[in-house]
Amino acid sequence: GFTTVHSLDYSDYEGADIVHDLNNPVPEHLHDQYDFIYDGGTLEHVFDFPQSLRNVHDLLKVGGVVAHAAPSHNHVDHGFYMYSPTVFWDYYNANLYKVLKSYIYEYETEHTAYTGTPWKVYEYSPAAIEHLVAGGWGRKRLGIWFVAEKTEKSRCDVIPQQGAYRNTWADTTSY
């Protein structure tokens, strides 16, 4: 349903519409321009992850939606980072975004419609997968699907504390 789609990349090697290094702030003429941003495996390749999140915020319009498909467990040397779903949950909650979807999923490396086993999808919220935190995933590959909406009150400058600890400190500490 989109009438216009743009791609942003560090180089023009694959024909990106916008050539920009997400380690640096995006130019102001790109601020508040996009209804939807799809991060289908980009941010783990950007060394300055907090700056890349600020860039997502700056690019999105109010009411715009960001969707992250990010690597979690067993993605060694794929990028700079393998994420815990709490990084997206805590960042977007601390910065007053509306969380629309939050999942962690198990999958096989060579999965197609004709081979492999079905993905196992777990809805994620803080403490939802606590029983699997320390070694419970074994050799499985995990990915994260996270979707959030920018609201009138959304911001990008709150550095979150990890939710599991914030809950422990609830009586004495806040964002």
N, CA, C and O of each residue as an XYZ file, in Angstrom:
700
protein
N       0.787     -1.202      0.000
C       0.000      0.000      0.000
C       0.829      1.266      0.000
O       0.268      2.361     -0.024
N       2.146      1.151      0.027
C       2.978      2.353      0.004
C       3.103      2.878     -1.423
O       3.240      2.097     -2.365
N       3.057      4.173     -1.581
C       3.242      4.760     -2.908
C       4.715      5.043     -3.188
O       5.133      5.086     -4.345
N       5.503      5.238     -2.125
C       6.925      5.514     -2.266
C       7.696      4.693     -1.245
O       7.306      4.613     -0.080
N       8.779      4.089     -1.681
C       9.660      3.327     -0.797
C      11.087      3.805     -1.035
O      11.535      3.908     -2.176
N      11.795      4.096      0.054
C      13.200      4.490     -0.028
C      14.051      3.468      0.709
O      13.597      2.845      1.669
N      15.278      3.303      0.258
C      16.242      2.476      0.976
C      17.403      3.360      1.400
O      17.786      4.293      0.694
N      17.954      3.051      2.566
C      19.091      3.777      3.109
C      20.189      2.774      3.366
O      19.935      1.716      3.942
N      21.402      3.081      2.953
C      22.535      2.175      3.163
C      23.809      3.002      3.300
O      23.859      4.175      2.928
N      24.812      2.368      3.832
C      26.120      2.989      4.028
C      26.787      3.303      2.693
O      27.550      4.264      2.586
N      26.498      2.490      1.676
C      27.095      2.697      0.356
C      26.023      2.580     -0.721
O      24.893      2.176     -0.450
N      26.395      2.940     -1.939
C      25.448      2.796     -3.044
C      25.659      1.480     -3.796
O      25.158      1.314     -4.908
N      26.390      0.556     -3.198
C      26.716     -0.725     -3.822
C      25.476     -1.470     -4.312
O      25.504     -2.084     -5.378
N      24.382     -1.418     -3.533
C      23.142     -2.112     -3.912
C      22.066     -1.146     -4.392
O      20.889     -1.503     -4.438
N      22.457      0.069     -4.748
C      21.509      1.018     -5.314
C      20.631      1.743     -4.319
O      19.496      2.086     -4.648
N      21.115      1.989     -3.112
C      20.322      2.691     -2.098
C      19.924      4.082     -2.582
O      20.689      4.759     -3.268
N      18.712      4.494     -2.212
C      18.242      5.845     -2.533
C      18.968      6.896     -1.702
O      19.285      7.982     -2.188
N      19.226      6.557     -0.445
C      19.899      7.475      0.481
C      21.166      6.788      0.955
O      21.111      5.697      1.522
N      22.303      7.419      0.724
C      23.580      6.886      1.187
C      23.946      7.662      2.445
O      24.178      8.870      2.413
N      23.990      6.920      3.567
C      24.263      7.567      4.852
C      24.798      6.524      5.832
O      24.336      5.384      5.841
N      25.752      6.906      6.639
C      26.303      6.067      7.694
C      25.473      6.294      8.957
O      25.501      7.382      9.532
N      24.742      5.278      9.386
C      23.860      5.413     10.554
C      24.613      5.583     11.869
O      23.983      5.781     12.908
N      25.936      5.509     11.852
C      26.727      5.861     13.026
C      26.684      7.367     13.287
O      27.057      7.827     14.366
N      26.230      8.122     12.301
C      26.154      9.582     12.387
C      24.693     10.028     12.297
O      23.867      9.335     11.702
N      24.377     11.182     12.887
C      23.001     11.671     12.806
C      22.543     11.845     11.348
O      23.316     12.265     10.487
N      21.272     11.514     11.097
C      20.725     11.718      9.756
C      20.525     13.215      9.529
O      20.272     13.957     10.478
N      20.636     13.662      8.278
C      20.437     15.086      7.983
C      19.022     15.546      8.345
O      18.064     14.777      8.262
N      18.912     16.794      8.741
C      17.620     17.332      9.195
C      16.538     17.278      8.123
O      15.360     17.152      8.457
N      16.900     17.369      6.848
C      15.864     17.337      5.811
C      15.172     15.970      5.731
O      14.146     15.836      5.064
N      15.734     14.947      6.413
C      15.105     13.621      6.458
C      14.246     13.414      7.709
O      13.540     12.411      7.816
N      14.304     14.353      8.648
C      13.544     14.210      9.899
C      12.044     14.232      9.618
O      11.561     14.987      8.774
N      11.320     13.379     10.352
C       9.851     13.338     10.323
C       9.298     13.102      8.918
O       8.276     13.680      8.549
N       9.967     12.259      8.138
C       9.570     12.025      6.742
C       8.877     10.691      6.502
O       8.246     10.511      5.460
N       8.979      9.746      7.445
C       8.572      8.373      7.117
C       7.457      7.851      8.011
O       7.454      8.052      9.226
N       6.503      7.168      7.363
C       5.387      6.522      8.053
C       5.785      5.149      8.589
O       5.203      4.658      9.556
N       6.775      4.538      7.956
C       7.172      3.176      8.328
C       8.668      2.999      8.061
O       9.178      3.385      7.009
N       9.349      2.412      9.032
C      10.763      2.052      8.872
C      10.888      0.573      9.165
O      10.469      0.099     10.221
N      11.462     -0.148      8.230
C      11.706     -1.579      8.404
C      13.202     -1.808      8.550
O      13.984     -1.565      7.631
N      13.575     -2.279      9.724
C      14.957     -2.683     10.002
C      14.976     -4.197      9.895
O      14.727     -4.899     10.875
N      15.269     -4.690      8.721
C      15.256     -6.127      8.483
C      16.622     -6.758      8.660
O      16.982     -7.680      7.927
N      17.378     -6.276      9.614
C      18.711     -6.812      9.863
C      19.781     -5.809      9.498
O      20.759     -6.150      8.834
N      19.602     -4.585      9.925
C      20.574     -3.525      9.646
C      21.303     -3.076     10.903
O      22.532     -3.005     10.913
N      20.564     -2.773     11.961
C      21.169     -2.099     13.108
C      22.264     -2.909     13.791
O      23.140     -2.326     14.431
N      22.243     -4.223     13.676
C      23.322     -5.022     14.286
C      24.654     -4.809     13.575
O      25.700     -5.209     14.088
N      24.628     -4.183     12.398
C      25.841     -3.897     11.633
C      26.331     -2.462     11.838
O      27.338     -2.061     11.255
N      25.622     -1.692     12.663
C      25.997     -0.304     12.950
C      26.640     -0.285     14.329
O      26.005     -0.656     15.316
N      27.884      0.142     14.401
C      28.604      0.083     15.680
C      27.960      0.960     16.746
O      27.847      0.541     17.898
N      27.538      2.164     16.388
C      26.932      3.073     17.360
C      25.420      2.827     17.405
O      24.632      3.593     16.849
N      25.042      1.756     18.071
C      23.641      1.352     18.146
C      22.737      2.445     18.723
O      21.666      2.687     18.167
N      23.127      3.121     19.828
C      22.251      4.192     20.330
C      22.008      5.292     19.284
O      20.893      5.803     19.177
N      23.036      5.657     18.519
C      22.832      6.664     17.485
C      21.881      6.155     16.407
O      21.071      6.920     15.882
N      21.973      4.880     16.077
C      21.061      4.341     15.053
C      19.614      4.402     15.534
O      18.712      4.650     14.734
N      19.377      4.180     16.834
C      18.015      4.306     17.374
C      17.538      5.758     17.346
O      16.370      6.023     17.062
N      18.441      6.701     17.641
C      18.066      8.119     17.551
C      17.719      8.459     16.095
O      16.795      9.231     15.837
N      18.458      7.885     15.157
C      18.163      8.130     13.742
C      16.786      7.608     13.360
O      16.051      8.277     12.634
N      16.430      6.418     13.839
C      15.090      5.879     13.572
C      14.047      6.862     14.082
O      13.085      7.174     13.380
N      14.236      7.346     15.296
C      13.305      8.319     15.874
C      13.199      9.571     14.998
O      12.100     10.046     14.712
N      14.338     10.093     14.580
C      14.341     11.321     13.788
C      13.678     11.118     12.421
O      13.010     12.025     11.925
N      13.849      9.961     11.816
C      13.273      9.694     10.496
C      11.759      9.513     10.531
O      11.068      9.869      9.577
N      11.239      8.954     11.636
C       9.808      8.637     11.733
C       8.950      9.863     11.977
O       9.327     10.760     12.730
N       7.787      9.892     11.330
C       6.752     10.863     11.645
C       6.050     10.429     12.932
O       6.119      9.258     13.306
N       5.385     11.348     13.605
C       4.498     10.976     14.708
C       3.405     10.101     14.109
O       2.825     10.448     13.081
N       3.126      8.981     14.738
C       2.181      7.996     14.220
C       2.855      6.971     13.326
O       2.236      5.985     12.926
N       4.127      7.205     13.012
C       4.885      6.254     12.204
C       5.266      5.022     13.014
O       5.307      5.055     14.243
N       5.542      3.946     12.305
C       5.820      2.656     12.934
C       7.202      2.173     12.510
O       7.591      2.303     11.350
N       7.937      1.614     13.469
C       9.215      0.967     13.183
C       9.060     -0.519     13.479
O       8.458     -0.898     14.483
N       9.604     -1.357     12.603
C       9.614     -2.806     12.808
C      11.052     -3.284     12.736
O      11.750     -3.049     11.750
N      11.484     -3.954     13.788
C      12.835     -4.518     13.842
C      12.751     -6.035     13.697
O      11.973     -6.682     14.397
N      13.537     -6.599     12.804
C      13.765     -8.039     12.724
C      15.260     -8.192     13.000
O      16.088     -7.914     12.133
N      15.593     -8.628     14.190
C      16.989     -8.563     14.647
C      17.475     -9.914     15.154
O      16.684    -10.717     15.649
N      18.779    -10.165     15.030
C      19.341    -11.414     15.528
C      19.468    -11.398     17.046
O      19.747    -10.368     17.658
N      19.257    -12.556     17.625
C      19.445    -12.699     19.058
C      20.521    -13.759     19.298
O      21.706    -13.466     19.136
N      20.155    -14.941     19.668
C      21.076    -16.008     20.075
C      21.652    -16.762     18.871
O      20.952    -17.004     17.888
N      22.937    -17.130     18.960
C      23.628    -17.971     17.959
C      23.761    -17.316     16.590
O      23.482    -17.942     15.568
N      24.180    -16.076     16.571
C      24.489    -15.366     15.334
C      25.916    -14.825     15.383
O      26.161    -13.676     15.016
N      26.844    -15.642     15.831
C      28.235    -15.221     16.002
C      28.808    -14.741     14.676
O      28.674    -15.411     13.653
N      29.440    -13.591     14.702
C      30.081    -12.933     13.560
C      29.121    -12.500     12.459
O      29.557    -12.146     11.364
N      27.842    -12.522     12.732
C      26.887    -12.003     11.743
C      26.988    -10.483     11.658
O      26.973     -9.915     10.566
N      27.089     -9.835     12.801
C      27.199     -8.382     12.889
C      27.951     -8.041     14.149
O      28.585     -8.905     14.754
N      27.886     -6.777     14.552
C      28.531     -6.384     15.807
C      27.778     -6.911     17.026
O      28.379     -7.158     18.072
N      26.449     -7.084     16.889
C      25.615     -7.384     18.050
C      24.654     -8.537     17.810
O      24.211     -8.781     16.687
N      24.343     -9.236     18.889
C      23.209    -10.147     19.000
C      22.393     -9.571     20.152
O      22.934     -9.350     21.235
N      21.120     -9.328     19.941
C      20.315     -8.591     20.913
C      19.494     -9.490     21.819
O      19.072    -10.584     21.441
N      19.283     -8.993     23.019
C      18.242     -9.505     23.886
C      17.005     -8.671     23.576
O      17.127     -7.468     23.341
N      15.823     -9.270     23.568
C      14.630     -8.472     23.248
C      14.394     -7.321     24.218
O      13.669     -6.377     23.902
N      15.002     -7.398     25.393
C      14.810     -6.329     26.369
C      15.387     -5.000     25.883
O      14.946     -3.945     26.339
N      16.369     -5.022     24.961
C      16.944     -3.760     24.481
C      15.894     -2.935     23.743
O      15.822     -1.719     23.922
N      15.088     -3.583     22.921
C      14.040     -2.858     22.201
C      12.894     -2.498     23.134
O      12.412     -1.366     23.131
N      12.461     -3.471     23.935
C      11.347     -3.239     24.868
C      11.661     -2.068     25.790
O      10.861     -1.142     25.919
N      12.816     -2.111     26.426
C      13.157     -1.082     27.412
C      13.409      0.279     26.768
O      13.001      1.305     27.312
N      14.079      0.298     25.613
C      14.341      1.574     24.943
C      13.036      2.251     24.518
O      12.810      3.420     24.832
N      12.195      1.529     23.818
C      10.974      2.149     23.306
C       9.988      2.492     24.416
O       9.289      3.500     24.318
N       9.914      1.690     25.457
C       9.057      2.037     26.593
C       9.579      3.270     27.314
O       8.804      4.167     27.647
N      10.876      3.324     27.557
C      11.456      4.477     28.250
C      11.257      5.765     27.461
O      11.166      6.849     28.036
N      11.190      5.636     26.141
C      11.065      6.804     25.284
C       9.630      7.044     24.789
O       9.405      7.764     23.816
N       8.681      6.430     25.478
C       7.250      6.694     25.320
C       6.691      6.358     23.943
O       5.826      7.061     23.420
N       7.194      5.281     23.370
C       6.603      4.728     22.159
C       5.519      3.745     22.567
O       5.532      3.233     23.686
N       4.594      3.483     21.678
C       3.569      2.472     21.904
C       4.078      1.161     21.316
O       4.299      1.068     20.109
N       4.264      0.150     22.160
C       4.717     -1.161     21.684
C       3.528     -1.871     21.056
O       2.494     -2.056     21.699
N       3.681     -2.269     19.795
C       2.605     -2.945     19.072
C       2.793     -4.461     19.050
O       1.820     -5.203     19.179
N       4.022     -4.924     18.889
C       4.337     -6.359     18.862
C       5.713     -6.569     19.458
O       6.606     -5.739     19.289
N       5.886     -7.683     20.158
C       7.192     -8.029     20.701
C       7.284     -9.545     20.819
O       6.632    -10.158     21.664
N       8.105    -10.137     19.954
C       8.257    -11.589     19.910
C       9.720    -11.972     19.842
O      10.557    -11.200     19.374
N      10.016    -13.164     20.309
C      11.302    -13.806     20.073
C      10.958    -15.139     19.421
O       9.985    -15.789     19.804
N      11.752    -15.547     18.439
C      11.405    -16.761     17.708
C      12.632    -17.629     17.473
O      13.749    -17.138     17.310
N      12.385    -18.951     17.463
C      13.407    -19.941     17.148
C      13.266    -20.330     15.690
O      12.151    -20.485     15.193
N      14.390    -20.491     14.996
C      14.313    -20.912     13.608
C      15.576    -21.665     13.207
O      16.605    -21.607     13.880
N      15.463    -22.361     12.108
C      16.611    -23.088     11.558
C      17.292    -22.218     10.514
O      16.649    -21.389      9.870
N      18.577    -22.408     10.352
C      19.348    -21.612      9.409
C      18.825    -21.740      7.985
O      18.642    -20.730      7.305
N      18.585    -22.937      7.532
C      18.161    -23.175      6.148
C      16.664    -23.468      6.106
O      16.254    -24.540      5.661
N      15.873    -22.550      6.553
C      14.425    -22.754      6.608
C      13.780    -22.236      5.328
O      14.002    -21.088      4.944
N      12.998    -23.057      4.678
C      12.186    -22.634      3.532
C      10.782    -23.175      3.735
O      10.510    -23.852      4.727
N       9.911    -22.886      2.818
C       8.539    -23.401      2.907
C       8.505    -24.920      2.765
O       7.527    -25.552      3.164
N       9.566    -25.519      2.199
C       9.570    -26.949      1.904
C      10.491    -27.753      2.816
O      10.424    -28.983      2.829
N      11.339    -27.085      3.570
C      12.279    -27.790      4.444
C      12.227    -27.194      5.836
O      11.683    -26.110      6.046
N      12.791    -27.907      6.766
C      12.891    -27.374      8.113
C      11.626    -27.542      8.921
O      10.596    -28.006      8.432
N      11.738    -27.156     10.153
C      10.603    -27.240     11.071
C       9.978    -25.858     11.214
O      10.643    -24.850     10.976
N       8.721    -25.801     11.597
C       8.077    -24.494     11.781
C       8.791    -23.678     12.863
O       9.352    -24.231     13.809
N       8.757    -22.384     12.706
C       9.331    -21.511     13.720
C       8.511    -21.624     14.995
O       7.298    -21.833     14.945
N       9.171    -21.487     16.129
C       8.483    -21.384     17.419
C       8.552    -19.920     17.811
O       9.634    -19.338     17.896
N       7.396    -19.333     18.050
C       7.309    -17.909     18.348
C       6.807    -17.734     19.776
O       5.826    -18.355     20.182
N       7.495    -16.877     20.534
C       7.139    -16.595     21.921
C       6.836    -15.105     22.030
O       7.642    -14.268     21.623
N       5.663    -14.780     22.586
C       5.390    -13.373     22.845
C       6.352    -12.921     23.933
O       6.561    -13.621     24.923
N       6.930    -11.749     23.739
C       7.911    -11.261     24.706
C       7.383    -10.036     25.437
O       6.852     -9.102     24.837
N       7.547    -10.075     26.741
C       7.427     -8.920     27.616
C       8.410     -9.191     28.743
O       8.818    -10.338     28.928
N       8.801     -8.180     29.497
C       9.778     -8.430     30.549
C       9.386     -9.622     31.424
O       8.247     -9.719     31.883
N      10.311    -10.499     31.643
C      10.193    -11.716     32.468
C       9.413    -12.839     31.790
O       9.253    -13.899     32.395
N       8.920    -12.661     30.568
C       8.130    -13.696     29.901
C       8.942    -14.947     29.580
O       8.388    -16.045     29.538
N      10.231    -14.799     29.354
C      11.080    -15.953     29.008
C      12.151    -16.194     30.065
O      13.208    -16.755     29.775
N      11.871    -15.770     31.285
C      12.842    -15.882     32.376
C      13.345    -17.310     32.561
O      14.514    -17.507     32.891
N      12.504    -18.292     32.360
C      12.880    -19.694     32.550
C      13.896    -20.164     31.494
O      14.483    -21.234     31.650
N      14.109    -19.399     30.444
C      15.036    -19.773     29.382
C      16.296    -18.900     29.353
O      17.152    -19.085     28.488
N      16.416    -17.962     30.280
C      17.465    -16.947     30.227
C      18.877    -17.527     30.261
O      19.693    -17.152     29.419
N      19.193    -18.389     31.160
C      20.573    -18.867     31.346
C      20.757    -20.245     30.712
O      20.709    -21.258     31.409
N      20.963    -20.289     29.414
C      21.267    -21.540     28.725
C      20.077    -22.341     28.252
O      20.257    -23.434     27.716
N      18.864    -21.838     28.429
C      17.677    -22.596     28.065
C      17.414    -22.718     26.583
O      16.575    -23.516     26.167
N      18.118    -21.941     25.778
C      17.896    -21.985     24.332
C      18.799    -22.997     23.637
O      18.529    -23.377     22.498
N      19.859    -23.440     24.295
C      20.752    -24.423     23.693
C      21.367    -23.933     22.397
O      21.885    -22.817     22.336
N      21.314    -24.766     21.350
C      21.959    -24.445     20.083
C      21.018    -23.787     19.073
O      21.402    -23.564     17.925
N      19.819    -23.481     19.481
C      18.846    -22.896     18.566
C      19.248    -21.478     18.165
O      19.890    -20.765     18.936
N      18.865    -21.078     16.958
C      19.044    -19.691     16.524
C      17.785    -18.927     16.899
O      16.672    -19.430     16.748
N      17.973    -17.716     17.385
C      16.842    -16.891     17.796
C      16.868    -15.555     17.081
O      17.932    -15.006     16.792
N      15.695    -15.046     16.804
C      15.531    -13.721     16.240
C      14.481    -12.965     17.025
O      13.729    -13.545     17.808
N      14.440    -11.677     16.807
C      13.500    -10.799     17.500
C      12.640    -10.097     16.456
O      13.147     -9.636     15.433
N      11.348    -10.018     16.714
C      10.428     -9.222     15.908
C       9.816     -8.222     16.864
O       9.116     -8.601     17.804
N      10.076     -6.949     16.630
C       9.612     -5.902     17.540
C       9.055     -4.751     16.722
O       9.700     -4.287     15.782
N       7.856     -4.284     17.074
C       7.195     -3.215     16.333
C       6.693     -2.166     17.331
O       6.041     -2.500     18.320
N       7.004     -0.899     17.060
C       6.581      0.185     17.947
C       6.111      1.382     17.124
O       6.539      1.584     15.988
N       5.224      2.166     17.725
C       4.676      3.353     17.077
C       5.151      4.609     17.793
O       5.112      4.685     19.021
N       5.599      5.592     17.023
C       5.995      6.880     17.573
C       4.735      7.675     17.909
O       3.837      7.807     17.077
N       4.674      8.200     19.127
C       3.533      8.995     19.566
C       3.939     10.463     19.691
O       5.110     10.807     19.524
N       2.980     11.310     19.980
C       3.267     12.741     20.206
C       4.284     12.935     21.328
O       5.069     13.883     21.301
N       4.270     12.039     22.311
C       5.154     12.173     23.467
C       6.481     11.429     23.302
O       7.349     11.527     24.170
N       6.651     10.690     22.209
C       7.873      9.901     22.024
C       9.104     10.790     21.939
O       9.057     11.927     21.469
N      10.179     10.238     22.404
C      11.457     10.934     22.398
C      12.554      9.918     22.123
O      12.260      8.743     21.904
N      13.793     10.338     22.128
C      14.882      9.401     21.867
C      16.064      9.606     22.798
O      17.116      8.997     22.605
N      15.906     10.452     23.803
C      17.042     10.808     24.644
C      17.060     10.131     26.013
O      17.985     10.356     26.794
N      16.067      9.317     26.316
C      16.068      8.615     27.604
C      16.878      7.334     27.455
O      16.570      6.475     26.629
N      17.905      7.229     28.260
C      18.725      6.016     28.274
C      18.052      5.055     29.252
O      17.979      5.338     30.448
N      17.566      3.932     28.757
C      16.797      3.041     29.642
C      17.682      2.245     30.598
O      18.866      2.020     30.350
N      17.074      1.837     31.674
C      17.654      0.822     32.546
C      16.976     -0.486     32.174
O      15.820     -0.487     31.751
N      17.675     -1.587     32.326
C      17.098     -2.878     31.956
C      15.891     -3.170     32.836
O      15.947     -3.043     34.059
N      14.789     -3.568     32.182
C      13.513     -3.764     32.855
C      13.550     -4.705     34.035
O      12.896     -4.453     35.047
N      14.310     -5.798     33.924
C      14.362     -6.760     35.032
C      14.895     -6.092     36.297
O      14.402     -6.359     37.393
N      15.893     -5.230     36.152
C      16.449     -4.540     37.315
C      15.550     -3.399     37.751
O      15.383     -3.162     38.947
N      14.967     -2.688     36.788
C      14.072     -1.592     37.116
C      12.911     -2.102     37.968
O      12.483     -1.425     38.904
N      12.404     -3.285     37.650
C      11.321     -3.859     38.447
C      11.784     -4.155     39.865
O      11.029     -3.960     40.818
N      13.032     -4.629     40.013
C      13.586     -4.903     41.341
C      13.721     -3.622     42.145
O      13.477     -3.612     43.351
N      14.107     -2.546     41.480
C      14.325     -1.273     42.149
C      13.074     -0.414     42.220
O      13.153      0.729     42.670
N      11.944     -0.909     41.803
C      10.735     -0.111     41.613
C      10.408      0.846     42.751
O       9.858      1.921     42.514
N      10.735      0.476     43.965
C      10.394      1.351     45.087
C      11.335      2.532     45.236
O      10.999      3.510     45.903
N      12.538      2.452     44.608
C      13.522      3.508     44.835
C      14.016      4.206     43.581
O      14.582      5.295     43.673
N      13.818      3.605     42.401
C      14.400      4.178     41.171
C      13.366      4.209     40.066
O      12.519      3.320     39.973
N      13.432      5.225     39.231
C      12.602      5.283     38.040
C      13.485      5.671     36.866
O      14.688      5.871     37.036
N      12.901      5.781     35.672
C      13.683      6.147     34.480
C      14.492      7.392     34.703
O      15.204      7.835     33.803
